[in-house]
Amino acid sequence: MKEGTIDAEQSNNVISNSQREITRLCIECGLLLLQHGAESMLVEQLTTRLGVALGADQVDSAISSNSLVLTTIIDGHCLTSTRRIIDRGINMHVVTEVQHAVILVEHHLLDRKQLQKKLSSIKPLRYPRWMMVLMVALSCACFSKLNGGGWDGSLVTFIASGCAMYIRQVLTSRQMNPLINFCITAFVATSVSGLLLKLPYFAPTASISMAASVLLLVPGFPLINAVADMFKGHVNTGLARWTMASLLTLATCIGVVMAMAVWNLRDWA
């Protein structure tokens, strides 16, 4: 009887350790996705698929704006883990790599240890700062040209948005609050474009160049995720993301108004 009891206890310990490892891997997968901008439904689907592929009978998750709660069920035993979400910035490279790892597990090409190494090795892909500044400046300049700004307006937008993007990256690297970051960046973009338009050479330039210079601050991805979350049933998370995107937009508007008031820029108004 004693030997049978010991064997049962050892078996239960093995099952418990296995379930604990599966739960940890699932919630790490969900955290990576949420921290880098994935929508809630994708997080729910991938964590469930990963848990089932690793041997769980059922995986349930509850996602909020700043936390993730995940429960695995194996042979009637439930194990729940809760983690806090820290925003790491939007990065689709991380989301794609996590999806690829889940697919490999489903096809039995990765075991638990290999999956842990795979998740630990996933790092956000960062482009060089000069490339980001150049491409953002070009895109804003093209928008100005397409909306009747002319080549001179495109030049103004290119310079202003390039300076603003550089400031934004510097503030981000110093972990500045996103709201303050957006406000300062909008102030710089509007100031540079507005002061350039005051020069005699750019006097006939269309004022659309001022508006185009702050397009880099439009929170398009958070707004898309917010709408997607609300349409797919994650109303609370969607509203939280919508609120944050609205606050970022408000901070941008404050920066623009401050620049126009400081430098007496009335053309755009």
PyRosetta script that sets phi, psi and omega in degrees:
from pyrosetta import init, pose_from_sequence

init()
pose = pose_from_sequence("MKEGTIDAEQSNNVISNSQREITRLCIECGLLLLQHGAESMLVEQLTTRLGVALGADQVDSAISSNSLVLTTIIDGHCLTSTRRIIDRGINMHVVTEVQHAVILVEHHLLDRKQLQKKLSSIKPLRYPRWMMVLMVALSCACFSKLNGGGWDGSLVTFIASGCAMYIRQVLTSRQMNPLINFCITAFVATSVSGLLLKLPYFAPTASISMAASVLLLVPGFPLINAVADMFKGHVNTGLARWTMASLLTLATCIGVVMAMAVWNLRDWA")
pose.set_psi(1, -41.2)
pose.set_omega(1, -178.6)
pose.set_phi(2, -66.1)
pose.set_psi(2, -41.3)
pose.set_omega(2, 179.4)
pose.set_phi(3, -63.2)
pose.set_psi(3, -40.3)
pose.set_omega(3, 178.4)
pose.set_phi(4, -64.3)
pose.set_psi(4, -38.7)
pose.set_omega(4, 178.7)
pose.set_phi(5, -66.0)
pose.set_psi(5, -41.5)
pose.set_omega(5, 179.5)
pose.set_phi(6, -64.3)
pose.set_psi(6, -42.5)
pose.set_omega(6, 178.8)
pose.set_phi(7, -62.0)
pose.set_psi(7, -41.0)
pose.set_omega(7, 179.7)
pose.set_phi(8, -64.4)
pose.set_psi(8, -40.3)
pose.set_omega(8, 179.3)
pose.set_phi(9, -65.9)
pose.set_psi(9, -41.5)
pose.set_omega(9, 178.3)
pose.set_phi(10, -64.0)
pose.set_psi(10, -39.9)
pose.set_omega(10, 178.4)
pose.set_phi(11, -63.6)
pose.set_psi(11, -42.5)
pose.set_omega(11, 178.5)
pose.set_phi(12, -64.4)
pose.set_psi(12, -36.8)
pose.set_omega(12, 178.5)
pose.set_phi(13, -65.9)
pose.set_psi(13, -39.9)
pose.set_omega(13, 178.4)
pose.set_phi(14, -63.1)
pose.set_psi(14, -44.6)
pose.set_omega(14, 179.0)
pose.set_phi(15, -63.8)
pose.set_psi(15, -41.4)
pose.set_omega(15, -179.8)
pose.set_phi(16, -63.9)
pose.set_psi(16, -44.5)
pose.set_omega(16, 178.6)
pose.set_phi(17, -64.1)
pose.set_psi(17, -40.2)
pose.set_omega(17, 178.9)
pose.set_phi(18, -64.2)
pose.set_psi(18, -44.4)
pose.set_omega(18, 179.8)
pose.set_phi(19, -66.6)
pose.set_psi(19, -37.2)
pose.set_omega(19, 178.5)
pose.set_phi(20, -63.3)
pose.set_psi(20, -40.8)
pose.set_omega(20, 179.5)
pose.set_phi(21, -67.5)
pose.set_psi(21, -41.2)
pose.set_omega(21, 178.5)
pose.set_phi(22, -62.9)
pose.set_psi(22, -43.6)
pose.set_omega(22, 179.2)
pose.set_phi(23, -62.3)
pose.set_psi(23, -42.1)
pose.set_omega(23, -179.7)
pose.set_phi(24, -64.4)
pose.set_psi(24, -41.9)
pose.set_omega(24, 179.4)
pose.set_phi(25, -65.9)
pose.set_psi(25, -39.8)
pose.set_omega(25, 180.0)
pose.set_phi(26, -64.9)
pose.set_psi(26, -43.2)
pose.set_omega(26, -177.1)
pose.set_phi(27, -74.5)
pose.set_psi(27, -29.4)
pose.set_omega(27, 174.2)
pose.set_phi(28, -66.4)
pose.set_psi(28, -38.5)
pose.set_omega(28, 176.0)
pose.set_phi(29, -61.2)
pose.set_psi(29, -47.1)
pose.set_omega(29, 179.7)
pose.set_phi(30, -63.9)
pose.set_psi(30, -39.3)
pose.set_omega(30, 179.6)
pose.set_phi(31, -63.7)
pose.set_psi(31, -44.5)
pose.set_omega(31, 178.7)
pose.set_phi(32, -58.6)
pose.set_psi(32, -40.7)
pose.set_omega(32, -179.1)
pose.set_phi(33, -67.7)
pose.set_psi(33, -47.5)
pose.set_omega(33, -177.3)
pose.set_phi(34, -68.5)
pose.set_psi(34, -36.5)
pose.set_omega(34, -178.7)
pose.set_phi(35, -67.2)
pose.set_psi(35, -20.8)
pose.set_omega(35, -175.8)
pose.set_phi(36, -117.9)
pose.set_psi(36, 23.0)
pose.set_omega(36, 166.0)
pose.set_phi(37, 96.2)
pose.set_psi(37, 13.6)
pose.set_omega(37, 178.3)
pose.set_phi(38, -74.7)
pose.set_psi(38, 149.9)
pose.set_omega(38, 177.9)
pose.set_phi(39, -74.6)
pose.set_psi(39, 157.8)
pose.set_omega(39, -170.9)
pose.set_phi(40, -64.5)
pose.set_psi(40, -40.1)
pose.set_omega(40, -179.3)
pose.set_phi(41, -63.3)
pose.set_psi(41, -38.6)
pose.set_omega(41, 177.3)
pose.set_phi(42, -63.8)
pose.set_psi(42, -40.5)
pose.set_omega(42, 177.9)
pose.set_phi(43, -62.5)
pose.set_psi(43, -45.3)
pose.set_omega(43, -179.8)
pose.set_phi(44, -62.3)
pose.set_psi(44, -42.8)
pose.set_omega(44, -178.4)
pose.set_phi(45, -68.2)
pose.set_psi(45, -43.9)
pose.set_omega(45, -176.9)
pose.set_phi(46, -70.0)
pose.set_psi(46, -38.5)
pose.set_omega(46, 178.1)
pose.set_phi(47, -66.2)
pose.set_psi(47, -37.0)
pose.set_omega(47, 177.3)
pose.set_phi(48, -67.0)
pose.set_psi(48, -45.8)
pose.set_omega(48, 179.5)
pose.set_phi(49, -62.2)
pose.set_psi(49, -40.4)
pose.set_omega(49, 179.7)
pose.set_phi(50, -65.8)
pose.set_psi(50, -44.7)
pose.set_omega(50, -179.9)
pose.set_phi(51, -61.6)
pose.set_psi(51, -43.9)
pose.set_omega(51, 179.0)
pose.set_phi(52, -65.6)
pose.set_psi(52, -39.5)
pose.set_omega(52, 179.4)
pose.set_phi(53, -65.7)
pose.set_psi(53, -29.9)
pose.set_omega(53, 180.0)
pose.set_phi(54, -85.4)
pose.set_psi(54, -7.2)
pose.set_omega(54, 176.0)
pose.set_phi(55, 120.0)
pose.set_psi(55, 2.8)
pose.set_omega(55, 179.1)
pose.set_phi(56, -78.4)
pose.set_psi(56, 148.2)
pose.set_omega(56, 176.3)
pose.set_phi(57, -78.8)
pose.set_psi(57, -33.4)
pose.set_omega(57, -177.2)
pose.set_phi(58, -157.2)
pose.set_psi(58, 143.9)
pose.set_omega(58, 177.0)
pose.set_phi(59, -131.1)
pose.set_psi(59, 123.1)
pose.set_omega(59, 178.0)
pose.set_phi(60, -118.9)
pose.set_psi(60, 143.1)
pose.set_omega(60, -179.7)
pose.set_phi(61, -138.9)
pose.set_psi(61, 148.8)
pose.set_omega(61, 175.3)
pose.set_phi(62, -127.1)
pose.set_psi(62, 121.7)
pose.set_omega(62, -173.8)
pose.set_phi(63, -112.7)
pose.set_psi(63, 129.8)
pose.set_omega(63, 173.6)
pose.set_phi(64, -122.4)
pose.set_psi(64, -175.0)
pose.set_omega(64, -176.0)
pose.set_phi(65, -68.4)
pose.set_psi(65, -26.7)
pose.set_omega(65, -176.3)
pose.set_phi(66, -134.9)
pose.set_psi(66, 14.4)
pose.set_omega(66, 179.2)
pose.set_phi(67, -154.2)
pose.set_psi(67, 158.6)
pose.set_omega(67, 177.9)
pose.set_phi(68, -132.4)
pose.set_psi(68, 125.3)
pose.set_omega(68, 177.0)
pose.set_phi(69, -114.5)
pose.set_psi(69, 127.0)
pose.set_omega(69, -176.4)
pose.set_phi(70, -133.9)
pose.set_psi(70, 136.3)
pose.set_omega(70, -179.4)
pose.set_phi(71, -126.6)
pose.set_psi(71, 131.8)
pose.set_omega(71, 173.5)
pose.set_phi(72, -111.4)
pose.set_psi(72, 145.6)
pose.set_omega(72, 178.9)
pose.set_phi(73, -124.4)
pose.set_psi(73, 120.6)
pose.set_omega(73, 178.7)
pose.set_phi(74, -133.8)
pose.set_psi(74, 119.5)
pose.set_omega(74, -180.0)
pose.set_phi(75, 53.7)
pose.set_psi(75, 38.4)
pose.set_omega(75, 177.4)
pose.set_phi(76, 83.3)
pose.set_psi(76, -4.2)
pose.set_omega(76, 179.5)
pose.set_phi(77, -94.9)
pose.set_psi(77, 130.1)
pose.set_omega(77, -179.8)
pose.set_phi(78, -103.6)
pose.set_psi(78, 141.1)
pose.set_omega(78, 175.5)
pose.set_phi(79, -139.1)
pose.set_psi(79, 124.7)
pose.set_omega(79, -174.6)
pose.set_phi(80, -117.6)
pose.set_psi(80, 139.6)
pose.set_omega(80, 177.5)
pose.set_phi(81, -133.6)
pose.set_psi(81, 143.4)
pose.set_omega(81, -179.5)
pose.set_phi(82, -125.9)
pose.set_psi(82, 133.7)
pose.set_omega(82, 178.5)
pose.set_phi(83, -133.6)
pose.set_psi(83, 149.1)
pose.set_omega(83, 177.2)
pose.set_phi(84, -89.6)
pose.set_psi(84, 139.5)
pose.set_omega(84, -178.1)
pose.set_phi(85, -94.5)
pose.set_psi(85, 126.7)
pose.set_omega(85, 175.6)
pose.set_phi(86, -113.8)
pose.set_psi(86, 122.3)
pose.set_omega(86, -177.0)
pose.set_phi(87, -66.1)
pose.set_psi(87, 122.6)
pose.set_omega(87, 178.9)
pose.set_phi(88, -106.8)
pose.set_psi(88, 2.9)
pose.set_omega(88, -177.8)
pose.set_phi(89, 93.7)
pose.set_psi(89, 151.0)
pose.set_omega(89, -178.7)
pose.set_phi(90, -69.3)
pose.set_psi(90, 128.2)
pose.set_omega(90, 179.1)
pose.set_phi(91, -154.4)
pose.set_psi(91, 101.6)
pose.set_omega(91, -176.5)
pose.set_phi(92, -72.8)
pose.set_psi(92, -16.5)
pose.set_omega(92, 175.7)
pose.set_phi(93, -63.1)
pose.set_psi(93, -43.0)
pose.set_omega(93, 178.8)
pose.set_phi(94, -64.5)
pose.set_psi(94, -44.6)
pose.set_omega(94, 180.0)
pose.set_phi(95, -60.3)
pose.set_psi(95, -43.2)
pose.set_omega(95, 180.0)
pose.set_phi(96, -65.1)
pose.set_psi(96, -41.0)
pose.set_omega(96, -179.8)
pose.set_phi(97, -65.8)
pose.set_psi(97, -38.6)
pose.set_omega(97, 177.7)
pose.set_phi(98, -66.1)
pose.set_psi(98, -42.2)
pose.set_omega(98, 176.5)
pose.set_phi(99, -59.1)
pose.set_psi(99, -42.9)
pose.set_omega(99, 179.4)
pose.set_phi(100, -62.9)
pose.set_psi(100, -40.2)
pose.set_omega(100, 179.3)
pose.set_phi(101, -64.5)
pose.set_psi(101, -40.6)
pose.set_omega(101, 179.0)
pose.set_phi(102, -63.6)
pose.set_psi(102, -41.2)
pose.set_omega(102, 179.0)
pose.set_phi(103, -63.4)
pose.set_psi(103, -40.5)
pose.set_omega(103, 178.5)
pose.set_phi(104, -63.4)
pose.set_psi(104, -38.9)
pose.set_omega(104, 177.7)
pose.set_phi(105, -65.8)
pose.set_psi(105, -41.1)
pose.set_omega(105, 179.9)
pose.set_phi(106, -63.4)
pose.set_psi(106, -29.9)
pose.set_omega(106, 178.7)
pose.set_phi(107, -94.0)
pose.set_psi(107, 13.2)
pose.set_omega(107, 175.7)
pose.set_phi(108, 60.1)
pose.set_psi(108, 33.4)
pose.set_omega(108, 176.5)
pose.set_phi(109, -97.7)
pose.set_psi(109, -9.9)
pose.set_omega(109, 176.7)
pose.set_phi(110, -134.2)
pose.set_psi(110, 136.2)
pose.set_omega(110, 171.5)
pose.set_phi(111, -97.4)
pose.set_psi(111, -171.3)
pose.set_omega(111, -174.6)
pose.set_phi(112, -65.4)
pose.set_psi(112, -43.9)
pose.set_omega(112, -179.3)
pose.set_phi(113, -65.5)
pose.set_psi(113, -41.5)
pose.set_omega(113, 178.9)
pose.set_phi(114, -66.7)
pose.set_psi(114, -36.6)
pose.set_omega(114, 177.6)
pose.set_phi(115, -65.0)
pose.set_psi(115, -40.9)
pose.set_omega(115, 178.1)
pose.set_phi(116, -60.8)
pose.set_psi(116, -42.7)
pose.set_omega(116, 177.4)
pose.set_phi(117, -64.8)
pose.set_psi(117, -38.7)
pose.set_omega(117, 179.7)
pose.set_phi(118, -63.7)
pose.set_psi(118, -46.5)
pose.set_omega(118, -179.5)
pose.set_phi(119, -65.9)
pose.set_psi(119, -37.5)
pose.set_omega(119, -179.7)
pose.set_phi(120, -69.6)
pose.set_psi(120, -25.9)
pose.set_omega(120, -177.2)
pose.set_phi(121, -86.9)
pose.set_psi(121, -9.4)
pose.set_omega(121, -178.7)
pose.set_phi(122, -74.0)
pose.set_psi(122, 118.7)
pose.set_omega(122, 178.9)
pose.set_phi(123, -124.1)
pose.set_psi(123, 144.0)
pose.set_omega(123, 179.0)
pose.set_phi(124, -60.6)
pose.set_psi(124, 136.0)
pose.set_omega(124, 176.9)
pose.set_phi(125, -79.9)
pose.set_psi(125, 121.8)
pose.set_omega(125, -178.9)
pose.set_phi(126, -116.9)
pose.set_psi(126, 124.3)
pose.set_omega(126, 175.6)
pose.set_phi(127, -79.6)
pose.set_psi(127, 154.9)
pose.set_omega(127, 177.5)
pose.set_phi(128, -57.8)
pose.set_psi(128, 147.3)
pose.set_omega(128, -176.5)
pose.set_phi(129, -60.0)
pose.set_psi(129, -41.9)
pose.set_omega(129, -178.3)
pose.set_phi(130, -63.2)
pose.set_psi(130, -35.1)
pose.set_omega(130, 179.6)
pose.set_phi(131, -68.7)
pose.set_psi(131, -41.5)
pose.set_omega(131, 178.3)
pose.set_phi(132, -63.0)
pose.set_psi(132, -44.5)
pose.set_omega(132, 179.3)
pose.set_phi(133, -61.2)
pose.set_psi(133, -44.7)
pose.set_omega(133, -178.0)
pose.set_phi(134, -64.1)
pose.set_psi(134, -48.0)
pose.set_omega(134, -175.3)
pose.set_phi(135, -68.9)
pose.set_psi(135, -39.3)
pose.set_omega(135, 177.9)
pose.set_phi(136, -65.9)
pose.set_psi(136, -42.6)
pose.set_omega(136, 178.4)
pose.set_phi(137, -62.1)
pose.set_psi(137, -41.1)
pose.set_omega(137, 178.8)
pose.set_phi(138, -65.1)
pose.set_psi(138, -42.5)
pose.set_omega(138, -178.9)
pose.set_phi(139, -64.9)
pose.set_psi(139, -41.9)
pose.set_omega(139, 177.7)
pose.set_phi(140, -66.5)
pose.set_psi(140, -38.6)
pose.set_omega(140, 178.4)
pose.set_phi(141, -64.8)
pose.set_psi(141, -38.7)
pose.set_omega(141, 177.9)
pose.set_phi(142, -64.7)
pose.set_psi(142, -39.7)
pose.set_omega(142, 177.5)
pose.set_phi(143, -61.8)
pose.set_psi(143, -41.5)
pose.set_omega(143, 178.6)
pose.set_phi(144, -62.4)
pose.set_psi(144, -42.6)
pose.set_omega(144, 179.9)
pose.set_phi(145, -65.7)
pose.set_psi(145, -41.8)
pose.set_omega(145, -178.8)
pose.set_phi(146, -67.3)
pose.set_psi(146, -22.0)
pose.set_omega(146, -178.8)
pose.set_phi(147, -104.6)
pose.set_psi(147, 28.3)
pose.set_omega(147, 172.6)
pose.set_phi(148, 83.9)
pose.set_psi(148, 18.4)
pose.set_omega(148, -178.3)
pose.set_phi(149, -78.2)
pose.set_psi(149, -19.1)
pose.set_omega(149, -177.6)
pose.set_phi(150, 76.4)
pose.set_psi(150, 173.6)
pose.set_omega(150, -179.0)
pose.set_phi(151, -69.5)
pose.set_psi(151, -34.0)
pose.set_omega(151, 178.2)
pose.set_phi(152, -67.7)
pose.set_psi(152, -39.2)
pose.set_omega(152, 176.1)
pose.set_phi(153, -65.8)
pose.set_psi(153, -36.3)
pose.set_omega(153, 177.6)
pose.set_phi(154, -64.6)
pose.set_psi(154, -37.7)
pose.set_omega(154, 178.6)
pose.set_phi(155, -65.3)
pose.set_psi(155, -42.7)
pose.set_omega(155, 177.7)
pose.set_phi(156, -61.2)
pose.set_psi(156, -46.3)
pose.set_omega(156, -179.9)
pose.set_phi(157, -64.0)
pose.set_psi(157, -40.2)
pose.set_omega(157, 179.9)
pose.set_phi(158, -59.9)
pose.set_psi(158, -46.2)
pose.set_omega(158, -178.4)
pose.set_phi(159, -67.4)
pose.set_psi(159, -47.2)
pose.set_omega(159, -175.9)
pose.set_phi(160, -65.7)
pose.set_psi(160, -46.3)
pose.set_omega(160, -178.1)
pose.set_phi(161, -70.6)
pose.set_psi(161, -31.9)
pose.set_omega(161, 176.1)
pose.set_phi(162, -64.9)
pose.set_psi(162, -45.2)
pose.set_omega(162, 176.7)
pose.set_phi(163, -61.9)
pose.set_psi(163, -42.6)
pose.set_omega(163, -178.6)
pose.set_phi(164, -64.5)
pose.set_psi(164, -41.1)
pose.set_omega(164, 180.0)
pose.set_phi(165, -65.7)
pose.set_psi(165, -37.7)
pose.set_omega(165, 177.9)
pose.set_phi(166, -63.9)
pose.set_psi(166, -44.9)
pose.set_omega(166, 177.9)
pose.set_phi(167, -61.6)
pose.set_psi(167, -41.5)
pose.set_omega(167, -180.0)
pose.set_phi(168, -61.6)
pose.set_psi(168, -43.1)
pose.set_omega(168, -179.4)
pose.set_phi(169, -67.4)
pose.set_psi(169, -38.3)
pose.set_omega(169, 178.2)
pose.set_phi(170, -63.8)
pose.set_psi(170, -45.0)
pose.set_omega(170, 179.9)
pose.set_phi(171, -65.9)
pose.set_psi(171, -37.0)
pose.set_omega(171, 178.3)
pose.set_phi(172, -65.2)
pose.set_psi(172, -41.7)
pose.set_omega(172, 179.7)
pose.set_phi(173, -63.9)
pose.set_psi(173, -24.9)
pose.set_omega(173, 178.2)
pose.set_phi(174, -95.4)
pose.set_psi(174, 12.9)
pose.set_omega(174, 175.0)
pose.set_phi(175, 58.5)
pose.set_psi(175, 41.9)
pose.set_omega(175, 175.8)
pose.set_phi(176, -71.1)
pose.set_psi(176, 145.6)
pose.set_omega(176, 176.0)
pose.set_phi(177, -54.7)
pose.set_psi(177, 131.8)
pose.set_omega(177, -176.4)
pose.set_phi(178, -55.9)
pose.set_psi(178, -36.5)
pose.set_omega(178, -179.0)
pose.set_phi(179, -66.1)
pose.set_psi(179, -44.6)
pose.set_omega(179, 177.7)
pose.set_phi(180, -66.9)
pose.set_psi(180, -38.6)
pose.set_omega(180, 178.0)
pose.set_phi(181, -58.2)
pose.set_psi(181, -49.2)
pose.set_omega(181, -178.5)
pose.set_phi(182, -64.5)
pose.set_psi(182, -39.5)
pose.set_omega(182, -179.4)
pose.set_phi(183, -63.7)
pose.set_psi(183, -46.8)
pose.set_omega(183, -179.5)
pose.set_phi(184, -66.6)
pose.set_psi(184, -41.3)
pose.set_omega(184, 179.7)
pose.set_phi(185, -63.3)
pose.set_psi(185, -42.7)
pose.set_omega(185, 177.6)
pose.set_phi(186, -63.8)
pose.set_psi(186, -38.2)
pose.set_omega(186, 177.5)
pose.set_phi(187, -61.5)
pose.set_psi(187, -44.7)
pose.set_omega(187, -179.2)
pose.set_phi(188, -65.3)
pose.set_psi(188, -46.6)
pose.set_omega(188, -178.2)
pose.set_phi(189, -61.1)
pose.set_psi(189, -46.6)
pose.set_omega(189, -179.3)
pose.set_phi(190, -68.3)
pose.set_psi(190, -37.9)
pose.set_omega(190, -179.9)
pose.set_phi(191, -64.1)
pose.set_psi(191, -48.5)
pose.set_omega(191, -177.4)
pose.set_phi(192, -63.8)
pose.set_psi(192, -48.0)
pose.set_omega(192, -179.0)
pose.set_phi(193, -66.2)
pose.set_psi(193, -41.5)
pose.set_omega(193, -179.4)
pose.set_phi(194, -65.7)
pose.set_psi(194, -41.6)
pose.set_omega(194, 179.7)
pose.set_phi(195, -69.4)
pose.set_psi(195, -34.0)
pose.set_omega(195, 175.6)
pose.set_phi(196, -65.9)
pose.set_psi(196, -37.8)
pose.set_omega(196, 179.4)
pose.set_phi(197, -67.7)
pose.set_psi(197, -19.3)
pose.set_omega(197, 177.6)
pose.set_phi(198, -79.6)
pose.set_psi(198, -13.6)
pose.set_omega(198, 177.8)
pose.set_phi(199, -70.1)
pose.set_psi(199, 146.6)
pose.set_omega(199, -178.4)
pose.set_phi(200, -58.1)
pose.set_psi(200, -36.2)
pose.set_omega(200, -178.1)
pose.set_phi(201, -63.0)
pose.set_psi(201, -35.9)
pose.set_omega(201, -177.7)
pose.set_phi(202, -99.2)
pose.set_psi(202, 16.2)
pose.set_omega(202, -178.2)
pose.set_phi(203, -58.7)
pose.set_psi(203, -42.3)
pose.set_omega(203, -179.7)
pose.set_phi(204, -82.8)
pose.set_psi(204, 4.1)
pose.set_omega(204, -176.5)
pose.set_phi(205, -70.3)
pose.set_psi(205, 139.3)
pose.set_omega(205, 179.3)
pose.set_phi(206, -66.9)
pose.set_psi(206, 143.7)
pose.set_omega(206, -177.5)
pose.set_phi(207, -74.1)
pose.set_psi(207, -2.8)
pose.set_omega(207, 177.2)
pose.set_phi(208, -61.1)
pose.set_psi(208, -22.4)
pose.set_omega(208, 180.0)
pose.set_phi(209, -64.9)
pose.set_psi(209, -29.6)
pose.set_omega(209, 177.1)
pose.set_phi(210, -68.7)
pose.set_psi(210, -42.5)
pose.set_omega(210, 179.6)
pose.set_phi(211, -68.1)
pose.set_psi(211, -38.9)
pose.set_omega(211, -178.0)
pose.set_phi(212, -68.0)
pose.set_psi(212, -25.3)
pose.set_omega(212, -175.7)
pose.set_phi(213, -71.5)
pose.set_psi(213, -16.2)
pose.set_omega(213, -179.9)
pose.set_phi(214, -105.6)
pose.set_psi(214, 9.2)
pose.set_omega(214, -179.1)
pose.set_phi(215, -64.9)
pose.set_psi(215, -23.6)
pose.set_omega(215, 179.8)
pose.set_phi(216, -65.7)
pose.set_psi(216, -12.1)
pose.set_omega(216, -178.6)
pose.set_phi(217, -100.1)
pose.set_psi(217, 4.4)
pose.set_omega(217, 177.8)
pose.set_phi(218, -70.3)
pose.set_psi(218, 119.7)
pose.set_omega(218, -177.6)
pose.set_phi(219, -81.5)
pose.set_psi(219, 65.2)
pose.set_omega(219, -175.4)
pose.set_phi(220, -65.6)
pose.set_psi(220, -45.8)
pose.set_omega(220, -176.9)
pose.set_phi(221, -64.7)
pose.set_psi(221, -46.1)
pose.set_omega(221, 176.4)
pose.set_phi(222, -59.9)
pose.set_psi(222, -37.0)
pose.set_omega(222, 179.3)
pose.set_phi(223, -67.7)
pose.set_psi(223, -40.5)
pose.set_omega(223, 177.9)
pose.set_phi(224, -63.3)
pose.set_psi(224, -45.1)
pose.set_omega(224, 178.0)
pose.set_phi(225, -62.9)
pose.set_psi(225, -37.7)
pose.set_omega(225, 179.9)
pose.set_phi(226, -62.7)
pose.set_psi(226, -46.6)
pose.set_omega(226, 179.2)
pose.set_phi(227, -65.3)
pose.set_psi(227, -41.9)
pose.set_omega(227, 179.7)
pose.set_phi(228, -62.3)
pose.set_psi(228, -41.7)
pose.set_omega(228, 179.0)
pose.set_phi(229, -62.5)
pose.set_psi(229, -45.4)
pose.set_omega(229, -178.2)
pose.set_phi(230, -67.0)
pose.set_psi(230, -37.1)
pose.set_omega(230, 178.6)
pose.set_phi(231, -69.6)
pose.set_psi(231, -27.4)
pose.set_omega(231, -176.5)
pose.set_phi(232, -100.1)
pose.set_psi(232, 13.2)
pose.set_omega(232, 171.4)
pose.set_phi(233, 101.3)
pose.set_psi(233, -9.2)
pose.set_omega(233, 179.4)
pose.set_phi(234, -94.1)
pose.set_psi(234, 70.1)
pose.set_omega(234, -171.9)
pose.set_phi(235, -66.5)
pose.set_psi(235, -44.8)
pose.set_omega(235, -177.4)
pose.set_phi(236, -60.8)
pose.set_psi(236, -46.9)
pose.set_omega(236, 179.1)
pose.set_phi(237, -65.2)
pose.set_psi(237, -39.9)
pose.set_omega(237, 178.6)
pose.set_phi(238, -62.4)
pose.set_psi(238, -43.1)
pose.set_omega(238, 178.3)
pose.set_phi(239, -65.2)
pose.set_psi(239, -37.8)
pose.set_omega(239, 178.6)
pose.set_phi(240, -64.2)
pose.set_psi(240, -42.9)
pose.set_omega(240, 179.1)
pose.set_phi(241, -68.5)
pose.set_psi(241, -37.6)
pose.set_omega(241, 178.0)
pose.set_phi(242, -63.3)
pose.set_psi(242, -41.6)
pose.set_omega(242, 179.7)
pose.set_phi(243, -63.6)
pose.set_psi(243, -43.2)
pose.set_omega(243, 179.7)
pose.set_phi(244, -64.6)
pose.set_psi(244, -41.8)
pose.set_omega(244, 177.9)
pose.set_phi(245, -64.1)
pose.set_psi(245, -37.5)
pose.set_omega(245, 178.4)
pose.set_phi(246, -66.6)
pose.set_psi(246, -39.0)
pose.set_omega(246, 177.5)
pose.set_phi(247, -65.6)
pose.set_psi(247, -37.7)
pose.set_omega(247, 176.8)
pose.set_phi(248, -64.7)
pose.set_psi(248, -39.6)
pose.set_omega(248, 176.6)
pose.set_phi(249, -64.3)
pose.set_psi(249, -41.8)
pose.set_omega(249, 177.8)
pose.set_phi(250, -62.5)
pose.set_psi(250, -42.6)
pose.set_omega(250, 178.1)
pose.set_phi(251, -61.6)
pose.set_psi(251, -38.7)
pose.set_omega(251, 176.9)
pose.set_phi(252, -62.9)
pose.set_psi(252, -44.5)
pose.set_omega(252, 179.3)
pose.set_phi(253, -62.0)
pose.set_psi(253, -39.7)
pose.set_omega(253, 178.7)
pose.set_phi(254, -62.8)
pose.set_psi(254, -43.1)
pose.set_omega(254, 178.3)
pose.set_phi(255, -62.2)
pose.set_psi(255, -41.3)
pose.set_omega(255, 178.8)
pose.set_phi(256, -64.2)
pose.set_psi(256, -46.5)
pose.set_omega(256, -179.5)
pose.set_phi(257, -63.8)
pose.set_psi(257, -39.6)
pose.set_omega(257, 178.3)
pose.set_phi(258, -61.5)
pose.set_psi(258, -44.0)
pose.set_omega(258, -180.0)
pose.set_phi(259, -64.2)
pose.set_psi(259, -41.8)
pose.set_omega(259, -179.7)
pose.set_phi(260, -66.3)
pose.set_psi(260, -34.0)
pose.set_omega(260, 179.1)
pose.set_phi(261, -75.0)
pose.set_psi(261, -40.6)
pose.set_omega(261, -177.7)
pose.set_phi(262, -67.2)
pose.set_psi(262, -43.9)
pose.set_omega(262, -174.8)
pose.set_phi(263, -99.5)
pose.set_psi(263, 4.9)
pose.set_omega(263, 179.0)
pose.set_phi(264, 57.7)
pose.set_psi(264, 49.7)
pose.set_omega(264, 179.3)
pose.set_phi(265, -94.4)
pose.set_psi(265, 112.3)
pose.set_omega(265, -176.1)
pose.set_phi(266, -116.3)
pose.set_psi(266, -3.8)
pose.set_omega(266, -175.8)
pose.set_phi(267, -62.7)
pose.set_psi(267, -44.2)
pose.set_omega(267, -177.2)
pose.set_phi(268, -71.9)
pose.set_psi(268, -32.3)
pose.set_omega(268, 179.6)
pose.set_phi(269, -65.5)
pose.dump_pdb("model.pdb")
